[in-house]
Amino acid sequence: MNLGVFFLVAVAIGGAVWVFVYPYLSGEKHTERRMASISRSDPITARPSRVAGRARREQVEGTLKEIEQRSKKAKRPPLSVRLQQAGLEWSKRRFIVTACVLGFGAFAVLLIAGAGLLAALGFGFAAGCGLPFWGLSYLKKRRESKFLAVFPDAVDVIVRGIKAGLPLLDSLKLIAVDASEPVKSEFRAIIETQTIGMPLGEACAKLYDNMPVPEANFFGIVVSIQQRAGGNLSEALGNLSRVLRDRKKMKAKIQAMSSEAKASAMIIGALPLAVMTLVWLTSPGYIALLWTEPLGHVMLACSGAWMLCGVLVMRKMINFDF
């Protein structure tokens, strides 16, 4: 009996020693500590990369916020900026004087022709306030179209220059010398702005102020972020060039697809005027009631209002934004 108890006690003590002492003697604890130290990430070595990545993200976010605020301010530019965007070297005073002369001239001509005071005032207001701003908008859009036709090639020249080892400023100077208008003048303005002390990234970002198109905004964003946060500029501009060419192809496809709808809208909009002109040529007494009787004036006004609504609806349907 005593021998059995002694055997059980010895087995229990041996088991306890095996469980608690053997790992230290065999080196298992040391192996576990070594594996844990290897698998655990070292905060000291990882901190610089994390800090650098965080700083880069903050710089990019700050640049994008600044450009977004500048784009919001540029939605309603003043008259002097609109004249510059249209490529006119007029002053604000000259434009206003020209508009006043046009308005007064149209008012005087219609009043002398006997069209009536209200009609003369209406046409004078349209000629003084509508026609100059319409012409300004037309010149602005035509200049933007010329810019977009040449701008992807200019970006390709910059990419090739950077890959050949030229600095970004020298590549911009090539565009300012050899490119076509209006890209040539816009890049010359960037170089002149940078010469007086403005950083190159901010000078490129100001391109959107003079040429308010998304492509110019993309270029300013890419260059501004690269100047502040670093990176491969040739690769970024190469991607930008592909995006610009894809947008150009998409715009051409949209114009081709919407050409039939535009032709139909032009025919529908011109049909009432054409019919009225033909009726006036064949039976002038029949249609003369529209502008000799008060009820005819009301019918003309209602017809003109409905035609204007239809033209605006068709214009909204066939104009695609992308």
Summary of the structure (lengths in Angstrom):
residues: 322
radius of gyration: 37.2
end to end distance: 97.0
largest distance: 142.5
contacts: 836
relative contact order: 0.06
helix: 85%
strand: 0%
